[in-house]
């Protein structure tokens, strides 16, 4: 009886491997990257953004606009050319790596 159970387990595992490989091969043949239902060209980001904006109050929109403005100003400040950046004073010592 034990030998027949081993045989059944081996046959089931082999069948699962064959089914997996067939499904994988079929997926590669059909383009695999496209989403089911023909949504490959759909812009989910724009839909999500539209839904998000519809649920926002006026105060939320104003806060988001101000926050984006602050972030932009911070980015511009950190990306400023070296000539416009403030030079550290004499009390600042660069000790190099591990310093």
Secondary structure, DSSP 8 states (H G I E B T S, - for coil): -HHHHHHHHHHHHHHHHHHHHHHHHHHHHTTSSS-TTT-TT--HHHHHHHHHHHT--HHHHHHHHHHHHHHHHHHHHHTS-GGGS----TT-----TT-
